Amino acid sequence: MSSVVEEFGGWLTDFLPGDYYENYRTYRWDLALRRDYQRAAYEAGWLQPTWPREHGGRLLGLRDAMEVRLEAALRSAPKLPNIAGPNVAAPGIRWFGTAEQVDRLLVPLLRGDEWWALGMSEPEAGSDFAGLRTRAERDGDVFRVTGHKIWTTQAHQSYWCTLYVRTDPEAPKHRGISCLILDLHSPGVRIEPIRMASISDETFCEVFLDDVEVPATNLLGPLHGGWNVAMSSLHHERQMIWIMNWVEIQRGLEAARGARDPDVYAELGSLLADAEALRATGYRALNNELAGRPSPEADISKLLGSVTLQRVWELAAAARGPGSAEDPDLLFERQDALAATIYGGTSEIQRNIIAERLLGLPKG
Ligand SMILES: Cc1cc2nc3c(=O)[nH]c(=O)nc-3n(C[C@H](O)[C@H](O)[C@H](O)COP(=O)(O)OP(=O)(O)OC[C@H]3O[C@@H](n4cnc5c(N)ncnc54)[C@H](O)[C@@H]3O)c2cc1C
């Protein structure tokens, strides 16, 4: 174990309550603890390990940062209460924000004082993000925005939203999009939470926008350059998502291990192999990145990680037998895993990308 992972491990042990693992089933939903964890991780430089100290990091290299994230996941460190903030909005603000935007927005975001929502999907534009219809027209010092977003996680609890809007309807689809920083308390914004089937506290919302004024100074990145802002912001999370999937897969494998049924046993073997393939793919991506080579593995590990995660929790349920439906934790894991093949790019879209861009197959 590297010294930096040891240092992180010691810090985590000091942070966690003494009965954390014993009472993990309760602590995993403890919002106050999760908020404290984010603030403490920011202050200690573990939140964004590759970033400088003032932005929640300690300038670690990519390899150390990955090992720290892996250790955090392996030890079931508290889940960040508003993942879209540090993992998606923050990289976008850092790379594309003006000095004023960085000064005003980044620290409250990283400390978890101001939550962020991600306003990409619309009822007619999910996988086809570039087809979004929410319109923004420049009117003096403001943009006037009208449209409708959906699946906007935690919008009802958030202060800000990175809102993707169409600013040039004449341009080819992905060249006419801009990213605006929307204050969700602005007049004309109506937020409606969507009732969830799962017990997750990451509630989906619909966001209705009726002639909302957004100051022109809240444009993030270049005008009509929102496609790049979106892709760069998501890149950060996509590179790390396999770690979360891999650790959850290990927990699912553990839950399925007692199986006696030969069919369950055979599937367990196949899943063990897929979990190893996922880990190897994650490390290959890291090596490519360190060597400055293109790294197409994120598309493979997104697909492999999410599909394996679903299979593993279904197997854990099969291994448990009829009693599995009575276990709320197992039910939650199965429901949670269902979402993994949808967010951040559905499996069908990932397969299209792999087929066309990686394997060079003709477009279907
Ligand atoms: C847990 C979770 C959190 C989310 N959080 C957010 C958020 O905070 N902000 C946000 O903006 N969005 C969020 N989303 C929405 C997510 O980005 C979309 O659900 C996703 O992009 C898919 O879009 P859609 O639901 O409109 O499905 P659609 O795009 O309508 O797809 C429906 C089905 O058709 C398939 N399909 C579509 N196009 C093709 C094609 N070309 N080839 C083959 N098959 C195709 C899809 O794979 C899918 O099975 C979240 C989703 C989940 C599950």
Ligand as a Chemical Component Dictionary entry (heavy atoms), coordinates in Angstrom:
data_LIG
# 
_chem_comp.id                   LIG 
_chem_comp.type                 NON-POLYMER 
_chem_comp.pdbx_formal_charge   0 
_chem_comp.three_letter_code    LIG 
# 
loop_
_chem_comp_atom.comp_id 
_chem_comp_atom.atom_id 
_chem_comp_atom.alt_atom_id 
_chem_comp_atom.type_symbol 
_chem_comp_atom.charge 
_chem_comp_atom.model_Cartn_x 
_chem_comp_atom.model_Cartn_y 
_chem_comp_atom.model_Cartn_z 
_chem_comp_atom.pdbx_ordinal 
LIG C1  C1  C 0 -30.097 7.599  -11.735 1  
LIG C2  C2  C 0 -30.196 8.592  -12.868 2  
LIG C3  C3  C 0 -29.846 9.917  -12.651 3  
LIG C4  C4  C 0 -29.974 10.844 -13.677 4  
LIG N1  N1  N 0 -29.657 12.151 -13.412 5  
LIG C5  C5  C 0 -29.767 13.066 -14.389 6  
LIG C6  C6  C 0 -29.473 14.440 -14.125 7  
LIG O1  O1  O 0 -29.136 14.818 -13.002 8  
LIG N2  N2  N 0 -29.604 15.319 -15.130 9  
LIG C7  C7  C 0 -29.985 14.958 -16.390 10 
LIG O2  O2  O 0 -30.033 15.814 -17.257 11 
LIG N3  N3  N 0 -30.309 13.667 -16.675 12 
LIG C8  C8  C 0 -30.214 12.723 -15.700 13 
LIG N4  N4  N 0 -30.555 11.406 -15.962 14 
LIG C9  C9  C 0 -31.151 11.080 -17.256 15 
LIG C10 C10 C 0 -30.255 10.265 -18.170 16 
LIG O3  O3  O 0 -29.197 11.034 -18.658 17 
LIG C11 C11 C 0 -31.166 9.747  -19.297 18 
LIG O4  O4  O 0 -32.096 8.862  -18.705 19 
LIG C12 C12 C 0 -30.374 9.016  -20.359 20 
LIG O5  O5  O 0 -29.604 9.920  -21.095 21 
LIG C13 C13 C 0 -31.315 8.262  -21.331 22 
LIG O6  O6  O 0 -32.255 9.139  -21.844 23 
LIG P1  P1  P 0 -33.840 8.822  -21.790 24 
LIG O7  O7  O 0 -34.180 8.379  -20.413 25 
LIG O8  O8  O 0 -34.561 9.992  -22.354 26 
LIG O9  O9  O 0 -34.035 7.556  -22.710 27 
LIG P2  P2  P 0 -34.141 7.563  -24.307 28 
LIG O10 O10 O 0 -33.000 8.299  -24.896 29 
LIG O11 O11 O 0 -35.521 7.981  -24.697 30 
LIG O12 O12 O 0 -33.951 6.024  -24.610 31 
LIG C14 C14 C 0 -35.005 5.061  -24.418 32 
LIG C15 C15 C 0 -34.475 3.713  -24.833 33 
LIG O13 O13 O 0 -34.123 3.734  -26.241 34 
LIG C16 C16 C 0 -32.760 3.363  -26.413 35 
LIG N5  N5  N 0 -32.148 4.157  -27.486 36 
LIG C17 C17 C 0 -32.203 5.507  -27.619 37 
LIG N6  N6  N 0 -31.499 5.903  -28.704 38 
LIG C18 C18 C 0 -30.974 4.783  -29.247 39 
LIG C19 C19 C 0 -30.137 4.527  -30.382 40 
LIG N7  N7  N 0 -29.687 5.523  -31.162 41 
LIG N8  N8  N 0 -29.768 3.241  -30.632 42 
LIG C20 C20 C 0 -30.215 2.211  -29.838 43 
LIG N9  N9  N 0 -31.015 2.386  -28.759 44 
LIG C21 C21 C 0 -31.391 3.655  -28.465 45 
LIG C22 C22 C 0 -32.090 3.657  -25.083 46 
LIG O14 O14 O 0 -30.933 2.863  -24.905 47 
LIG C23 C23 C 0 -33.194 3.308  -24.084 48 
LIG O15 O15 O 0 -33.219 1.921  -23.849 49 
LIG C24 C24 C 0 -30.449 10.452 -14.956 50 
LIG C25 C25 C 0 -30.810 9.115  -15.165 51 
LIG C26 C26 C 0 -30.711 8.187  -14.135 52 
LIG C27 C27 C 0 -31.125 6.777  -14.392 53 
# 
loop_
_chem_comp_bond.comp_id 
_chem_comp_bond.atom_id_1 
_chem_comp_bond.atom_id_2 
_chem_comp_bond.value_order 
_chem_comp_bond.pdbx_ordinal 
LIG C1  C2  SING 1  
LIG C2  C3  SING 2  
LIG C2  C26 DOUB 3  
LIG C3  C4  DOUB 4  
LIG C4  N1  SING 5  
LIG C4  C24 SING 6  
LIG N1  C5  DOUB 7  
LIG C5  C6  SING 8  
LIG C5  C8  SING 9  
LIG C6  O1  DOUB 10 
LIG C6  N2  SING 11 
LIG N2  C7  SING 12 
LIG C7  O2  DOUB 13 
LIG C7  N3  SING 14 
LIG N3  C8  DOUB 15 
LIG C8  N4  SING 16 
LIG N4  C9  SING 17 
LIG N4  C24 SING 18 
LIG C9  C10 SING 19 
LIG C10 O3  SING 20 
LIG C10 C11 SING 21 
LIG C11 O4  SING 22 
LIG C11 C12 SING 23 
LIG C12 O5  SING 24 
LIG C12 C13 SING 25 
LIG C13 O6  SING 26 
LIG O6  P1  SING 27 
LIG P1  O7  DOUB 28 
LIG P1  O8  SING 29 
LIG P1  O9  SING 30 
LIG O9  P2  SING 31 
LIG P2  O10 DOUB 32 
LIG P2  O11 SING 33 
LIG P2  O12 SING 34 
LIG O12 C14 SING 35 
LIG C14 C15 SING 36 
LIG C15 O13 SING 37 
LIG C15 C23 SING 38 
LIG O13 C16 SING 39 
LIG C16 N5  SING 40 
LIG C16 C22 SING 41 
LIG N5  C17 SING 42 
LIG N5  C21 SING 43 
LIG C17 N6  DOUB 44 
LIG N6  C18 SING 45 
LIG C18 C19 SING 46 
LIG C18 C21 DOUB 47 
LIG C19 N7  SING 48 
LIG C19 N8  DOUB 49 
LIG N8  C20 SING 50 
LIG C20 N9  DOUB 51 
LIG N9  C21 SING 52 
LIG C22 O14 SING 53 
LIG C22 C23 SING 54 
LIG C23 O15 SING 55 
LIG C24 C25 DOUB 56 
LIG C25 C26 SING 57 
LIG C26 C27 SING 58 
# 
